Amino acid sequence: MWIQKEIRLTPKSRGFHLVTDEILSQLPELRSVEIGLLHIFIRHTSASLTINENADPTVRVDFESYFNRAVLEDQPYYRHRDEGSDDIPAHLKSSLLGCDLTVPVSNGRLNVGIWQGIYLCEHRNHGGSRSLVLTLNGSSGFR
């Protein structure tokens, strides 16, 4: 079985946001997959995806603090400033973290650790709604 769909996430402020439930609510087909993979691709160059801690929100705050220090805004050597001081830093952060995830699926659920969740990493001050392409592949029919 193959399913592919494009979904939109609600707009988020700059930072790291847990979006696991928002993604799953738009992919009810996942519940019928016994074993498979879910590929998640973000269609933007100024936001990214990662998997990390889903319980303590200070982890997401610390991620934002770290990346803001690691990739500074307003550097004199930046040339790409078309959309403001957060423009090229957002692209750099996106490349560091990546634009896709592949997650195993078992018995109708994401097979992730108990403390793991999917993050939308919003690197722009005003990023807006973000588009994801979800591609689900697996064997179904056990439910």
PEMO-V973388 format. One record per residue. N is the residue number from 1. RES is the residue in one letter. SS is DSSP state (h for helix, s for strand, l for the rest). PSI is psi in radians with two decimals (999 if undefined). OMEGA is omega in whole degrees, 0 to 359 (* if undefined). Layout:
n;res;ss;psi;omega
N;RES;SS;PSI;OMEGA
N;RES;SS;PSI;OMEGA
This chain:
n;res;ss;psi;omega
1;M;l;2.34;174
2;W;s;2.32;174
3;I;s;2.35;174
4;Q;s;2.33;178
5;K;s;2.67;175
6;E;s;2.30;178
7;I;s;2.84;176
8;R;s;2.39;174
9;L;s;2.60;175
10;T;l;2.58;180
11;P;l;2.45;180
12;K;l;2.67;174
13;S;l;2.93;177
14;R;l;2.36;180
15;G;s;-2.92;183
16;F;s;2.19;189
17;H;s;2.32;173
18;L;s;2.16;182
19;V;l;0.21;182
20;T;h;-0.91;183
21;D;h;-0.63;179
22;E;h;-0.67;177
23;I;h;-0.86;183
24;L;h;-0.58;180
25;S;h;-0.36;180
26;Q;l;0.14;179
27;L;l;1.12;181
28;P;h;-0.35;180
29;E;h;-0.40;181
30;L;h;-0.60;183
31;R;h;-0.34;181
32;S;h;0.05;182
33;V;s;2.10;179
34;E;s;-0.80;179
35;I;s;2.32;181
36;G;s;-2.84;180
37;L;s;2.50;172
38;L;s;2.09;175
39;H;s;2.30;181
40;I;s;2.14;182
41;F;s;2.26;178
42;I;s;2.28;186
43;R;l;0.81;182
44;H;l;2.68;180
45;T;l;0.08;180
46;S;l;0.32;174
47;A;s;2.84;182
48;S;s;3.13;180
49;L;s;2.56;171
50;T;s;2.95;176
51;I;s;2.31;178
52;N;s;-2.86;185
53;E;s;2.23;181
54;N;l;0.04;185
55;A;l;-0.88;186
56;D;l;1.96;183
57;P;l;-0.30;179
58;T;h;-0.39;176
59;V;h;-0.76;180
60;R;h;-0.64;176
61;V;h;-0.75;179
62;D;h;-0.66;175
63;F;h;-0.85;181
64;E;h;-0.78;179
65;S;h;-0.78;180
66;Y;h;-0.90;184
67;F;h;-0.55;177
68;N;h;-0.52;177
69;R;h;-0.60;181
70;A;h;-0.60;181
71;V;l;1.65;185
72;L;l;2.64;173
73;E;l;2.89;173
74;D;l;0.68;177
75;Q;l;2.42;185
76;P;l;-0.37;181
77;Y;l;-0.11;177
78;Y;l;2.37;176
79;R;l;-0.59;184
80;H;l;1.78;181
81;R;l;0.45;188
82;D;l;-0.60;186
83;E;l;0.42;175
84;G;l;3.13;186
85;S;l;-0.31;178
86;D;l;0.06;187
87;D;h;-1.21;182
88;I;h;-0.62;175
89;P;h;-0.63;178
90;A;h;-0.73;178
91;H;h;-0.74;179
92;L;h;-0.79;179
93;K;h;-0.70;179
94;S;h;-0.74;179
95;S;h;-0.62;179
96;L;h;-0.72;183
97;L;h;-0.62;177
98;G;l;2.81;186
99;C;l;0.04;181
100;D;s;2.82;177
101;L;s;2.57;170
102;T;s;2.14;186
103;V;s;2.29;176
104;P;s;2.59;177
105;V;s;2.27;178
106;S;s;2.24;176
107;N;l;0.77;174
108;G;l;0.21;182
109;R;s;2.73;171
110;L;s;2.32;181
111;N;l;1.27;179
112;V;l;2.92;178
113;G;l;2.78;183
114;I;l;-0.50;182
115;W;l;0.32;182
116;Q;s;2.46;175
117;G;s;2.84;180
118;I;s;2.25;178
119;Y;s;2.37;158
120;L;s;2.17;179
121;C;s;1.74;182
122;E;s;1.98;185
123;H;l;-0.05;181
124;R;l;2.63;176
125;N;l;-0.59;181
126;H;l;1.22;185
127;G;l;-0.54;182
128;G;l;-2.93;180
129;S;l;2.40;181
130;R;s;2.48;183
131;S;s;2.32;177
132;L;s;2.49;170
133;V;s;2.12;179
134;L;s;2.19;177
135;T;s;2.01;182
136;L;s;2.22;179
137;N;s;2.28;178
138;G;s;3.11;177
139;S;s;2.42;183
140;S;s;-3.09;174
141;G;l;0.03;180
142;F;l;-0.22;181
143;R;l;999;*
